[in-house]
Amino acid sequence: MSPTRREALLSAGGLGMALLSGCNGVLGGNSRLTLTLLNFDDESHVLDLVLLEADGNEHSESVVLREEFELPSDDSEEVGAIEKPDLVRSRKYLVRASLRDDESVRDVYHFYPDCGDRDEPGEELYVEVHREDDDAEPDIGFKQNRCSDSSWF
Protein backbone atom coordinates (compact mmCIF):
# COMPACT_ATOMS: atom_id res chain seq x y z
CA MET A 1 0.00 0.00 0.00
CA SER A 2 1.42 3.38 -0.97
CA PRO A 3 1.71 6.12 1.69
CA THR A 4 -0.96 8.75 1.94
CA ARG A 5 -0.17 12.34 1.06
CA ARG A 6 -0.10 13.24 4.78
CA GLU A 7 2.34 10.41 5.58
CA ALA A 8 4.58 11.43 2.68
CA LEU A 9 4.66 15.06 3.86
CA LEU A 10 5.42 14.03 7.44
CA SER A 11 8.24 11.76 6.26
CA ALA A 12 9.71 14.48 4.02
CA GLY A 13 9.45 17.03 6.84
CA GLY A 14 11.14 14.66 9.27
CA LEU A 15 13.88 13.91 6.76
CA GLY A 16 14.39 17.63 6.14
CA MET A 17 14.68 18.32 9.88
CA ALA A 18 17.16 15.49 10.28
CA LEU A 19 19.27 16.83 7.44
CA LEU A 20 19.19 20.36 8.83
CA SER A 21 20.13 19.21 12.31
CA GLY A 22 23.08 17.35 10.79
CA CYS A 23 24.18 20.57 9.13
CA ASN A 24 23.96 22.50 12.36
CA GLY A 25 27.75 22.54 12.54
CA VAL A 26 27.96 24.33 9.21
CA LEU A 27 25.18 26.80 9.90
CA GLY A 28 25.90 27.24 13.60
CA GLY A 29 29.66 27.56 13.28
CA ASN A 30 31.24 24.70 15.23
CA SER A 31 34.81 25.67 14.39
CA ARG A 32 37.14 25.99 17.36
CA LEU A 33 39.57 28.72 18.35
CA THR A 34 43.21 27.95 19.08
CA LEU A 35 44.85 30.39 21.48
CA THR A 36 48.60 30.95 21.34
CA LEU A 37 50.32 33.08 23.98
CA LEU A 38 53.81 34.37 23.15
CA ASN A 39 56.32 36.17 25.34
CA PHE A 40 59.04 38.05 23.44
CA ASP A 41 60.35 39.61 26.66
CA ASP A 42 63.45 38.55 28.60
CA GLU A 43 61.32 38.38 31.78
CA SER A 44 58.61 35.86 32.54
CA HIS A 45 55.07 37.21 33.06
CA VAL A 46 51.72 36.11 34.40
CA LEU A 47 49.06 36.99 31.82
CA ASP A 48 45.43 37.38 32.91
CA LEU A 49 43.13 36.65 29.99
CA VAL A 50 39.36 37.05 29.74
CA LEU A 51 37.21 36.12 26.72
CA LEU A 52 33.75 37.68 26.72
CA GLU A 53 31.00 36.77 24.26
CA ALA A 54 30.20 39.90 22.29
CA ASP A 55 26.45 39.33 22.34
CA GLY A 56 25.94 38.59 26.05
CA ASN A 57 23.42 40.64 28.01
CA GLU A 58 25.24 40.53 31.35
CA HIS A 59 28.91 40.26 32.29
CA SER A 60 28.40 37.05 34.26
CA GLU A 61 26.81 35.23 31.33
CA SER A 62 29.30 36.65 28.82
CA VAL A 63 32.46 35.23 30.42
CA VAL A 64 33.64 32.26 28.35
CA LEU A 65 37.18 32.07 29.70
CA ARG A 66 38.92 33.68 32.66
CA GLU A 67 42.36 32.25 33.22
CA GLU A 68 45.89 33.24 34.13
CA PHE A 69 48.86 31.87 32.25
CA GLU A 70 52.50 31.82 33.37
CA LEU A 71 54.47 32.82 30.29
CA PRO A 72 58.11 31.72 30.30
CA SER A 73 60.72 34.27 29.28
CA ASP A 74 62.24 34.55 25.83
CA ASP A 75 65.62 32.86 26.28
CA SER A 76 67.01 34.00 22.89
CA GLU A 77 66.82 30.45 21.56
CA GLU A 78 63.10 30.02 21.87
CA VAL A 79 60.19 32.37 22.44
CA GLY A 80 58.21 31.70 25.63
CA ALA A 81 55.01 30.17 24.28
CA ILE A 82 51.85 28.44 25.44
CA GLU A 83 49.42 26.95 22.94
CA LYS A 84 45.84 25.98 23.78
CA PRO A 85 44.42 24.21 20.69
CA ASP A 86 40.66 24.21 20.16
CA LEU A 87 40.15 26.00 23.47
CA VAL A 88 36.69 27.49 22.87
CA ARG A 89 34.09 27.73 20.14
CA SER A 90 35.07 30.28 17.52
CA ARG A 91 32.75 33.28 17.64
CA LYS A 92 32.89 37.03 18.24
CA TYR A 93 34.76 37.81 21.46
CA LEU A 94 35.96 40.78 23.39
CA VAL A 95 39.44 39.77 24.59
CA ARG A 96 40.92 41.45 27.67
CA ALA A 97 44.55 40.83 28.57
CA SER A 98 46.68 42.26 31.38
CA LEU A 99 49.94 41.45 33.11
CA ARG A 100 49.65 40.43 36.74
CA ASP A 101 53.13 41.79 37.58
CA ASP A 102 52.33 45.22 36.07
CA GLU A 103 48.59 45.89 36.05
CA SER A 104 49.03 49.09 34.04
CA VAL A 105 49.95 46.87 31.08
CA ARG A 106 46.62 45.88 29.57
CA ASP A 107 44.85 45.86 26.24
CA VAL A 108 41.56 44.88 24.64
CA TYR A 109 40.93 43.22 21.28
CA HIS A 110 37.80 42.44 19.27
CA PHE A 111 38.07 38.96 17.77
CA TYR A 112 35.89 38.27 14.72
CA PRO A 113 35.99 34.73 13.28
CA ASP A 114 36.93 34.51 9.63
CA CYS A 115 37.32 30.82 8.83
CA GLY A 116 33.74 29.61 9.11
CA ASP A 117 33.55 25.83 9.22
CA ARG A 118 36.83 25.22 7.39
CA ASP A 119 39.25 22.74 8.87
CA GLU A 120 42.44 24.21 7.40
CA PRO A 121 43.53 26.61 8.61
CA GLY A 122 41.52 26.85 11.81
CA GLU A 123 40.84 29.99 13.77
CA GLU A 124 43.91 31.21 15.62
CA LEU A 125 44.29 34.09 18.08
CA TYR A 126 47.74 35.21 19.20
CA VAL A 127 48.31 37.25 22.36
CA GLU A 128 51.87 38.58 22.50
CA VAL A 129 53.96 40.32 25.14
CA HIS A 130 56.69 42.61 23.77
CA ARG A 131 59.21 45.08 25.17
CA GLU A 132 60.82 47.66 22.90
CA ASP A 133 63.92 48.13 25.05
CA ASP A 134 65.11 47.38 28.58
CA ASP A 135 63.89 50.73 29.97
CA ALA A 136 60.38 50.49 28.50
CA GLU A 137 57.32 48.81 29.96
CA PRO A 138 56.16 45.65 28.23
CA ASP A 139 53.09 45.87 26.04
CA ILE A 140 50.45 43.43 24.84
CA GLY A 141 49.55 42.88 21.20
CA PHE A 142 47.06 40.71 19.33
CA LYS A 143 47.05 38.97 15.96
CA GLN A 144 44.73 36.53 14.28
CA ASN A 145 44.78 34.52 11.10
CA ARG A 146 42.49 35.36 8.21
CA CYS A 147 41.10 32.57 6.06
CA SER A 148 39.29 34.65 3.46
CA ASP A 149 42.47 36.10 1.94
CA SER A 150 45.19 34.13 3.79
CA SER A 151 46.65 37.31 5.28
CA TRP A 152 47.47 38.04 8.90
CA PHE A 153 46.25 41.05 10.84
CORFEN-V275219 format. One record per helix or strand of 2 or more residues. SS is the DSSP state (@ for helix, = for strand). FROM is the first residue (numbers start at 1). LEN is the number of residues. If there is no record, write none. Layout:
ss = [SS | SS]
from = [FROM | FROM]
len = [LEN | LEN]
//
This chain:
ss = [@ | @ | = | = | @ | = | = | = | = | = | =]
from = [5 | 24 | 32 | 45 | 59 | 63 | 80 | 93 | 102 | 123 | 139]
len = [18 | 5 | 8 | 9 | 4 | 9 | 10 | 7 | 10 | 8 | 7]
//
